Amino acid sequence: MKMTKKGFDPVHEVWKATCDNCHSKFEAERRELAVTDDQRDGAFAHAKCELCGDDMVFYPPRSGR
């Protein structure tokens, strides 16, 4: 077997979010998040901001690495 393109480990991919309320920026690995897969919009995850407690939405890294 021959690898023609090196992929990535989806468990360790870094997802990012910005709090709309206090503008704090966060990063988390997929395994730290409760991911929702939507067939129309793709995958996303919700989490609470550690600073203000507002709800944030995490998105996976863009494809085309």
FIROLUM-108238 format. One record per atom (N, C-alpha, C): residue in three letters; x, y, z; residue number from 1. Coordinates in steps of 0.02 Angstrom, whole numbers, plus 32768, in hexadecimal, padded with zeros to 4 digits. Layout:
<vovexs>
{vovex "Ala" {X Y Z} NUM}
...
</vovexs>
This chain:
<vovexs>
{vovex "Met" {802A 7FC5 8000} 1}
{vovex "Met" {8000 8000 8000} 1}
{vovex "Met" {802D 803E 8000} 1}
{vovex "Lys" {8016 8072 7FDE} 2}
{vovex "Lys" {803D 80B0 7FD9} 2}
{vovex "Lys" {8010 80EB 7FED} 2}
{vovex "Met" {8029 8115 801B} 3}
{vovex "Met" {8004 8151 802E} 3}
{vovex "Met" {8013 8187 7FFB} 3}
{vovex "Thr" {7FDF 81A2 7FDD} 4}
{vovex "Thr" {7FE9 81D6 7FAA} 4}
{vovex "Thr" {7FE1 821C 7FC6} 4}
{vovex "Lys" {7FC0 8222 7FFF} 5}
{vovex "Lys" {7FB9 8263 8021} 5}
{vovex "Lys" {7FAF 8256 806B} 5}
{vovex "Lys" {7FD5 8278 8094} 6}
{vovex "Lys" {7FCF 826F 80DC} 6}
{vovex "Lys" {7F91 8294 80F4} 6}
{vovex "Gly" {7F68 8272 811B} 7}
{vovex "Gly" {7F2B 828F 8135} 7}
{vovex "Gly" {7F37 82AF 8179} 7}
{vovex "Phe" {7F05 82AE 81A4} 8}
{vovex "Phe" {7F09 82CB 81E6} 8}
{vovex "Phe" {7EE3 82A0 8217} 8}
{vovex "Asp" {7EF2 82A8 8256} 9}
{vovex "Asp" {7ED1 8282 828B} 9}
{vovex "Asp" {7E94 82AB 82A2} 9}
{vovex "Pro" {7E57 8297 8291} 10}
{vovex "Pro" {7E1C 82BF 82A2} 10}
{vovex "Pro" {7E10 82C6 82ED} 10}
{vovex "Val" {7E2B 8299 8315} 11}
{vovex "Val" {7E22 829E 835E} 11}
{vovex "Val" {7E48 82DA 8379} 11}
{vovex "His" {7E81 82E9 835C} 12}
{vovex "His" {7EAB 831F 8375} 12}
{vovex "His" {7EA6 8360 834E} 12}
{vovex "Glu" {7E76 8365 831F} 13}
{vovex "Glu" {7E6F 83A3 82FA} 13}
{vovex "Glu" {7E57 83DA 832A} 13}
{vovex "Val" {7E6D 8417 831F} 14}
{vovex "Val" {7E5D 844E 834B} 14}
{vovex "Val" {7E23 8477 8330} 14}
{vovex "Trp" {7DEE 847B 8358} 15}
{vovex "Trp" {7DB3 84A2 8346} 15}
{vovex "Trp" {7DBA 84E6 8369} 15}
{vovex "Lys" {7D9C 851A 834B} 16}
{vovex "Lys" {7DA2 855E 8366} 16}
{vovex "Lys" {7D5E 857E 8370} 16}
{vovex "Ala" {7D5C 85AC 83A1} 17}
{vovex "Ala" {7D1F 85D2 83AE} 17}
{vovex "Ala" {7D31 8616 83CA} 17}
{vovex "Thr" {7D06 8647 83BD} 18}
{vovex "Thr" {7D0D 8689 83DA} 18}
{vovex "Thr" {7CCB 869A 83FC} 18}
{vovex "Cys" {7CCF 86B0 843A} 19}
{vovex "Cys" {7C93 86C3 845F} 19}
{vovex "Cys" {7C78 8705 8443} 19}
{vovex "Asp" {7C39 8705 8430} 20}
{vovex "Asp" {7C1A 8741 8415} 20}
{vovex "Asp" {7C0F 8777 844A} 20}
{vovex "Asn" {7C0E 8762 8489} 21}
{vovex "Asn" {7C01 8791 84C0} 21}
{vovex "Asn" {7C40 87B6 84D7} 21}
{vovex "Cys" {7C75 8790 84E9} 22}
{vovex "Cys" {7CB1 87AF 8505} 22}
{vovex "Cys" {7CED 87AD 84D5} 22}
{vovex "His" {7CE4 878C 849C} 23}
{vovex "His" {7D16 8788 8466} 23}
{vovex "His" {7D55 875F 8479} 23}
{vovex "Ser" {7D4F 8734 84AC} 24}
{vovex "Ser" {7D85 8706 84BC} 24}
{vovex "Ser" {7D8A 86D2 8485} 24}
{vovex "Lys" {7DC6 86BA 8478} 25}
{vovex "Lys" {7DD0 8687 8445} 25}
{vovex "Lys" {7DE5 8646 8466} 25}
{vovex "Phe" {7DCA 860E 844D} 26}
{vovex "Phe" {7DD7 85CD 846A} 26}
{vovex "Phe" {7DEA 859B 8433} 26}
{vovex "Glu" {7E11 8569 8448} 27}
{vovex "Glu" {7E21 852F 841E} 27}
{vovex "Glu" {7E15 84F1 8446} 27}
{vovex "Ala" {7DFD 84BC 8426} 28}
{vovex "Ala" {7DF1 847D 8447} 28}
{vovex "Ala" {7DFA 8445 8414} 28}
{vovex "Glu" {7E0F 840B 842C} 29}
{vovex "Glu" {7E12 83D0 8401} 29}
{vovex "Glu" {7DCC 83B2 83FC} 29}
{vovex "Arg" {7DBF 8392 83C4} 30}
{vovex "Arg" {7D7D 8375 83B8} 30}
{vovex "Arg" {7D67 8347 83F2} 30}
{vovex "Arg" {7D95 8322 840E} 31}
{vovex "Arg" {7D84 82F3 8444} 31}
{vovex "Arg" {7D6C 8317 8483} 31}
{vovex "Glu" {7D79 8358 848A} 32}
{vovex "Glu" {7D63 837F 84C4} 32}
{vovex "Glu" {7D1D 839B 84BB} 32}
{vovex "Leu" {7D00 8395 8480} 33}
{vovex "Leu" {7CC1 83B5 8470} 33}
{vovex "Leu" {7C8A 8381 8461} 33}
{vovex "Ala" {7C4C 8395 846D} 34}
{vovex "Ala" {7C13 836D 845A} 34}
{vovex "Ala" {7BFE 8385 8414} 34}
{vovex "Val" {7C15 8361 83E2} 35}
{vovex "Val" {7C0D 8376 839C} 35}
{vovex "Val" {7BC9 8361 8381} 35}
{vovex "Thr" {7BA9 838F 835D} 36}
{vovex "Thr" {7B6A 8381 833A} 36}
{vovex "Thr" {7B79 8382 82EF} 36}
{vovex "Asp" {7B65 834D 82CD} 37}
{vovex "Asp" {7B6E 8349 8285} 37}
{vovex "Asp" {7B2B 835A 8263} 37}
{vovex "Asp" {7B2B 838D 823A} 38}
{vovex "Asp" {7AF0 83A2 8215} 38}
{vovex "Asp" {7AFE 8397 81CB} 38}
{vovex "Gln" {7AD2 8372 81A9} 39}
{vovex "Gln" {7ADF 8361 8163} 39}
{vovex "Gln" {7ADD 839E 8135} 39}
{vovex "Arg" {7ABC 83D4 814A} 40}
{vovex "Arg" {7ABA 8411 8121} 40}
{vovex "Arg" {7AF4 843F 8130} 40}
{vovex "Asp" {7B03 844A 8170} 41}
{vovex "Asp" {7B34 847C 8184} 41}
{vovex "Asp" {7B77 8460 819A} 41}
{vovex "Gly" {7B7D 841F 81A0} 42}
{vovex "Gly" {7BBC 8400 81B6} 42}
{vovex "Gly" {7BBF 83FB 8202} 42}
{vovex "Ala" {7BF9 83EB 821C} 43}
{vovex "Ala" {7C02 83DF 8263} 43}
{vovex "Ala" {7C0E 8421 8289} 43}
{vovex "Phe" {7BF5 8423 82C8} 44}
{vovex "Phe" {7C01 845B 82F4} 44}
{vovex "Phe" {7BF8 8443 833C} 44}
{vovex "Ala" {7C0C 846C 836C} 45}
{vovex "Ala" {7C05 845A 83B2} 45}
{vovex "Ala" {7BF6 8499 83DB} 45}
{vovex "His" {7BD0 8491 8411} 46}
{vovex "His" {7BC1 84C8 843E} 46}
{vovex "His" {7BE8 84C0 847F} 46}
{vovex "Ala" {7BFC 84F8 849D} 47}
{vovex "Ala" {7C1D 84F8 84DE} 47}
{vovex "Ala" {7C11 853B 84FF} 47}
{vovex "Lys" {7C18 853E 8541} 48}
{vovex "Lys" {7C11 857C 8566} 48}
{vovex "Lys" {7C54 859F 856A} 48}
{vovex "Cys" {7C53 85E2 8563} 49}
{vovex "Cys" {7C8F 860A 856A} 49}
{vovex "Cys" {7CA5 8606 85B3} 49}
{vovex "Glu" {7CE5 85FB 85BE} 50}
{vovex "Glu" {7D00 85F6 8602} 50}
{vovex "Glu" {7D01 8639 8626} 50}
{vovex "Leu" {7D00 8670 8600} 51}
{vovex "Leu" {7D04 86B2 861E} 51}
{vovex "Leu" {7CBF 86CE 8630} 51}
{vovex "Cys" {7C92 86CF 8600} 52}
{vovex "Cys" {7C50 86EF 860C} 52}
{vovex "Cys" {7C16 86BE 8610} 52}
{vovex "Gly" {7C20 867F 85FB} 53}
{vovex "Gly" {7BEC 864D 85FF} 53}
{vovex "Gly" {7BBC 864C 85C4} 53}
{vovex "Asp" {7BC9 8676 8591} 54}
{vovex "Asp" {7B9E 8678 8556} 54}
{vovex "Asp" {7BAA 8639 852C} 54}
{vovex "Asp" {7B78 8626 8505} 55}
{vovex "Asp" {7B7D 85EC 84D9} 55}
{vovex "Asp" {7BA7 85FC 849C} 55}
{vovex "Met" {7BD6 85CF 848A} 56}
{vovex "Met" {7C01 85D9 844E} 56}
{vovex "Met" {7BF8 859E 8420} 56}
{vovex "Val" {7C08 85A8 83E0} 57}
{vovex "Val" {7C05 8573 83AF} 57}
{vovex "Val" {7C4C 8567 8395} 57}
{vovex "Phe" {7C63 8528 839B} 58}
{vovex "Phe" {7CA4 8514 8381} 58}
{vovex "Phe" {7C9B 84F6 833B} 58}
{vovex "Tyr" {7CCA 8505 830F} 59}
{vovex "Tyr" {7CC9 84E9 82CC} 59}
{vovex "Tyr" {7D0A 84C5 82BE} 59}
{vovex "Pro" {7D08 8491 8295} 60}
{vovex "Pro" {7D45 846C 8285} 60}
{vovex "Pro" {7D72 8496 8257} 60}
{vovex "Pro" {7DB2 8483 8253} 61}
{vovex "Pro" {7DDE 84A6 8224} 61}
{vovex "Pro" {7DC4 849E 81DD} 61}
{vovex "Arg" {7DD3 84CE 81B3} 62}
{vovex "Arg" {7DBE 84CA 816D} 62}
{vovex "Arg" {7DE0 8491 814B} 62}
{vovex "Ser" {7DBC 8472 811D} 63}
{vovex "Ser" {7DDA 843C 80F6} 63}
{vovex "Ser" {7E08 845A 80C2} 63}
{vovex "Gly" {7E2E 8430 80A1} 64}
{vovex "Gly" {7E5E 8447 8071} 64}
{vovex "Gly" {7EA2 8454 8090} 64}
{vovex "Arg" {7EB3 842B 80BF} 65}
{vovex "Arg" {7EF2 8431 80E4} 65}
{vovex "Arg" {7F2D 842A 80B5} 65}
</vovexs>
